[in-house]
Amino acid sequence: MNSKQNETRAIPTNVITGFLGVGKTTAILNLLEQKPKNEHWAVLVNEFGEIGIDGSFFSGQSQNKDQVFFQEVPGGCMCCAAGLPMQIALGQLLSRAKPDRLLIEPTGLGHPREILQVLSTGYYREILSLQKTLTLVDARKLSDEKIFTNDTFNQQILMADTVVGNKLDLYSEQDRKLLEDYVKSHGQHHVKVIFTQSARIELDQLEGETANKHIGSHHHHHHASNKTLIADQPIPDCGYIKAENEGEGFKSVGWRFAPDIVFDHQILLSILKGVRAERMKAVFITNDGVFGYNLTTDALQVVELDDCDESCIEIISTKSHEQIESELLEARV
């Protein structure tokens, strides 16, 4: 698609949501591998923590990254403060990318209803074509009370055009049926349920207009719109900077480290294997190369990355992880 065509056609846009650790980032990476070679895509990522990790994961793993543009909105729910953080980031991304498709990944603790509301009104209604909203779910989590009673989780089900039961290889038959029944009772009447593993979603699942075109808002929390994000602050002379966030019953803690700090890969791996949390993402420059670390309640995955600007880590949990700071500092080479 050339730039002239891009000016006259609304950009197909998908929101891909789901709770913590369900595989949203992996799903988007898999979709990017299916991207038509002649198209430019844009990805807007929101993170609950204030550090901003996903951009490094995407740019370090995407095979088609020359035609994919990424923008992060760290620091909580990007729809807060009347959608200002999202609108600024989205405006920058669209101007830079002029994409043929836009994918938006809200934080696992974010609010898809309010994000869709911003995208379906005013200026965005003219330039974006809202297509299927996909919600990834790990059906095994439906037995966890703190998940199925969480308002955000249930909003993610409610706003879905398609619910994707990911990690199918880890399910029992009862898990699968439980998800189908839950979606039938908590989702919209048109919603489709599909199942997959390793977050593999076919490109055609993105196609088709969303049913969520005219939605109201009942969003009740706000963050200061003039807040300076830790991701944008210079790292002090001590070589690192720490950030914390809290909401929806979860806490995040993260650190950014100066680019010239190198970590011992084996010591670092031992530290990260000992983390017990709902979610942990990290990118580290080590003496063996640059690696991304992705922890869910199932396992710690380690992938080698092409490069990164600096080392950083973010942990989301219901408990404190203060001790990890001293452990990480001791892992420096």
C-alpha positions in Angstrom: 0.0 0.0 0.0 1.5 3.4 -1.0 1.2 6.6 1.1 -1.6 8.0 -1.1 -3.7 4.9 -0.5 -2.9 5.1 3.2 -4.3 8.6 3.4 -7.7 7.6 2.0 -8.3 4.3 3.9 -9.0 4.0 7.6 -6.3 1.9 9.2 -7.4 -1.6 10.3 -6.9 -1.7 14.1 -7.1 -4.5 16.5 -6.9 -4.5 20.3 -5.3 -7.6 21.7 -5.9 -8.0 25.4 -5.7 -10.5 28.2 -4.7 -10.9 31.8 -1.1 -11.1 33.1 1.2 -13.7 31.5 -1.4 -15.1 29.0 0.8 -14.6 26.0 -0.2 -11.3 24.4 3.3 -10.3 23.4 4.0 -13.7 21.9 0.8 -13.6 20.0 1.7 -10.3 18.4 5.2 -11.6 17.5 3.5 -14.6 15.8 1.2 -12.3 13.9 4.1 -10.1 12.8 5.7 -13.1 11.3 2.6 -13.5 9.0 2.6 -9.8 8.0 2.4 -9.3 4.2 5.9 -8.3 3.1 4.7 -5.1 1.4 2.9 -3.7 4.5 4.0 -1.5 7.3 2.5 -2.4 10.7 2.5 -0.4 14.0 2.3 -1.8 17.5 1.3 0.3 20.5 2.1 -1.4 23.8 0.9 -0.4 27.3 2.7 -1.7 30.4 1.5 -1.7 34.0 5.0 -1.0 35.2 6.9 2.2 34.6 10.1 0.9 33.1 9.0 -0.3 29.6 10.2 -3.7 28.6 8.1 -4.8 25.6 9.7 -2.5 23.1 13.0 -4.3 23.5 11.3 -7.7 23.2 9.6 -6.8 20.0 12.5 -5.0 18.3 14.9 -7.8 19.4 12.8 -10.7 18.1 10.7 -9.5 15.2 12.1 -10.8 11.9 10.3 -8.1 9.9 11.2 -5.2 12.2 12.3 -2.9 9.4 8.6 -2.6 8.4 7.2 -2.7 12.0 7.0 0.3 14.2 6.7 0.1 18.0 5.6 2.6 20.6 5.3 2.1 24.4 3.1 3.7 27.0 4.5 2.6 30.4 3.2 3.5 33.8 -0.2 2.0 34.1 -3.5 2.1 32.3 -3.0 4.2 29.1 -6.6 5.2 28.9 -6.4 7.3 32.1 -6.3 11.1 32.2 -8.9 11.2 29.5 -6.8 9.0 27.3 -4.0 11.6 27.0 -1.0 9.2 27.3 -2.4 6.9 24.7 -3.4 9.8 22.4 0.1 11.3 22.5 1.8 8.0 21.9 -0.6 6.9 19.2 -0.3 10.2 17.4 3.5 9.9 17.3 3.3 6.3 16.2 0.8 6.9 13.3 2.8 9.9 12.1 6.0 7.9 12.1 4.7 4.6 10.7 1.8 5.5 8.4 0.8 1.8 9.0 -1.3 -0.6 7.0 -2.4 -2.2 10.3 -2.3 -1.1 13.9 -2.1 -3.6 16.8 -2.7 -2.3 20.4 -1.7 -4.4 23.4 -3.1 -3.0 26.7 -1.5 -4.0 29.9 -2.9 -7.2 31.4 -4.4 -4.9 34.2 -5.7 -2.4 31.7 -9.2 -1.5 30.6 -10.2 -2.4 27.1 -13.6 -0.7 27.3 -12.1 2.8 27.8 -9.4 2.2 25.2 -12.0 1.2 22.6 -14.1 4.2 23.6 -11.2 6.6 22.8 -10.5 4.8 19.5 -14.1 4.9 18.4 -14.8 8.6 18.9 -13.8 12.0 17.4 -10.7 12.1 15.3 -9.8 8.4 15.6 -13.2 7.4 14.2 -12.2 8.9 10.9 -8.7 7.4 10.6 -9.0 4.0 12.3 -11.2 1.1 11.3 -11.8 -0.9 14.5 -11.6 -4.6 13.7 -11.9 -7.7 15.9 -10.9 -7.4 19.6 -9.0 -10.5 20.7 -8.8 -11.5 24.4 -6.3 -14.2 25.3 -7.2 -16.4 28.3 -5.5 -19.2 30.1 -8.5 -21.4 31.0 -6.7 -22.9 34.0 -6.9 -19.5 35.7 -10.7 -19.8 35.9 -10.1 -21.8 39.0 -8.2 -18.9 40.7 -10.6 -16.7 42.6 -8.4 -13.6 42.4 -8.5 -13.9 38.6 -12.2 -14.7 37.9 -13.4 -12.1 40.4 -11.2 -9.4 39.0 -13.2 -6.7 37.3 -10.5 -6.1 34.6 -10.4 -9.8 33.7 -14.2 -9.9 33.3 -14.2 -6.7 31.2 -11.6 -8.3 28.9 -14.0 -11.2 28.4 -17.0 -8.8 27.9 -15.2 -6.7 25.3 -14.0 -9.6 23.2 -15.1 -10.4 19.7 -12.9 -13.5 19.9 -11.7 -15.3 23.0 -8.4 -17.2 22.4 -7.9 -20.0 24.9 -4.1 -20.1 24.9 -1.8 -22.8 26.3 -4.2 -25.5 25.1 -1.4 -28.1 25.5 -1.6 -27.6 29.3 -5.4 -27.9 29.6 -7.5 -30.7 30.8 -10.8 -31.3 28.9 -12.6 -29.8 31.9 -10.5 -26.6 31.5 -11.6 -26.2 27.9 -15.3 -26.7 28.7 -15.0 -24.3 31.7 -13.7 -21.5 29.4 -16.5 -22.1 26.8 -19.1 -22.0 29.5 -17.6 -18.9 31.2 -17.5 -17.0 27.9 -21.1 -18.0 27.2 -22.2 -16.5 30.5 -19.9 -13.5 30.7 -19.2 -12.5 27.1 -21.3 -11.0 24.4 -23.7 -13.1 22.3 -21.6 -12.9 19.2 -18.3 -13.9 20.7 -16.3 -16.7 19.2 -14.0 -19.0 21.2 -10.9 -20.6 19.6 -8.1 -22.5 21.2 -4.4 -22.5 20.5 -1.0 -23.1 22.0 2.2 -21.0 22.0 -0.1 -18.0 21.3 -0.3 -18.9 17.6 -3.2 -17.0 16.0 -3.9 -17.0 12.2 -3.9 -13.6 10.5 -7.5 -14.0 9.3 -8.6 -13.9 13.0 -7.9 -10.2 12.9 -10.3 -9.5 10.1 -13.9 -8.2 10.5 -15.5 -5.3 12.2 -15.7 -5.2 16.0 -19.1 -5.2 17.7 -17.7 -2.7 20.2 -18.2 0.4 18.1 -20.6 2.3 20.4 -19.6 1.9 24.1 -20.0 4.0 27.2 -17.4 4.5 29.9 -17.5 3.8 33.6 -13.8 4.3 34.3 -13.2 5.7 37.8 -9.5 6.0 38.3 -7.0 8.5 36.9 -3.3 9.2 37.0 -1.7 12.6 36.6 -1.3 13.4 33.0 1.8 15.5 33.6 3.6 12.7 35.4 7.3 12.2 34.4 7.8 8.6 33.5 10.8 6.7 34.9 11.3 5.4 31.4 12.1 9.0 30.3 14.3 10.0 33.2 18.1 10.0 33.0 19.8 7.3 35.0 21.7 8.8 38.0 25.4 8.4 38.7 24.8 5.3 40.9 24.0 3.4 37.6 20.4 2.5 38.1 16.9 3.9 38.8 14.0 2.2 40.5 10.2 2.6 39.8 7.1 1.3 41.5 3.4 1.2 40.7 0.3 -0.2 42.3 -3.3 -0.9 41.2 -5.9 -3.6 40.6 -4.6 -5.5 43.7 -1.1 -5.9 42.2 2.3 -4.1 42.7 5.0 -3.6 40.2 8.7 -2.8 40.9 11.3 -2.3 38.2 14.8 -1.1 37.6 16.7 0.5 34.7 20.5 0.1 34.5 23.1 2.2 32.8 24.0 0.9 29.3 27.6 0.3 30.2 26.7 -2.1 33.0 27.3 -5.8 32.1 25.8 -8.7 34.1 27.1 -12.2 34.6 24.6 -14.3 32.7 24.8 -17.4 34.8 24.4 -15.6 38.1 21.6 -13.5 36.7 19.8 -16.6 35.5 20.0 -18.1 38.9 18.5 -15.0 40.4 15.6 -14.8 38.0 14.8 -18.5 38.3 14.2 -17.7 42.0 11.6 -15.0 41.3 8.0 -15.9 42.3 5.6 -13.5 40.7 2.6 -13.3 38.5 4.7 -11.7 35.8 8.3 -10.8 35.2 10.0 -9.4 32.1 13.6 -8.3 31.7 16.2 -7.5 29.2 19.8 -7.7 30.2 23.2 -7.0 28.7 25.4 -9.9 29.8 28.9 -11.3 29.3 27.3 -13.9 27.0 25.2 -11.5 24.9 21.8 -9.7 25.2 18.9 -11.8 26.5 15.3 -11.4 27.2 13.7 -13.1 30.2 10.0 -13.8 30.3 8.5 -15.3 33.5 4.9 -16.5 33.9 3.5 -18.8 36.6 4.4 -21.7 34.2 8.0 -21.1 33.5 10.9 -18.8 32.8 11.7 -18.4 29.1 15.0 -17.0 27.9 15.6 -15.7 24.4 18.7 -14.2 22.8 18.0 -10.7 21.4 19.8 -8.8 18.7 20.5 -5.8 20.8 19.0 -3.4 23.5 19.7 0.1 24.7 20.0 -0.8 28.4 19.3 -3.5 30.9 15.9 -3.3 32.6 13.5 -5.5 34.6 9.9 -5.3 35.8 8.2 -7.6 38.3 4.4 -7.7 38.9 3.1 -9.5 41.9 0.9 -9.3 45.0 4.0 -9.2 47.3 7.2 -7.3 47.7 10.5 -8.1 45.9 12.8 -5.6 47.5 15.6 -8.1 48.0 16.2 -8.5 44.3 17.9 -5.1 44.0 20.9 -6.1 46.0 21.1 -9.5 44.2 21.1 -7.8 40.8 23.8 -5.3 41.8 26.0 -8.2 43.0 25.5 -9.9 39.5 27.4 -7.1 37.7 30.6 -8.1 36.0 
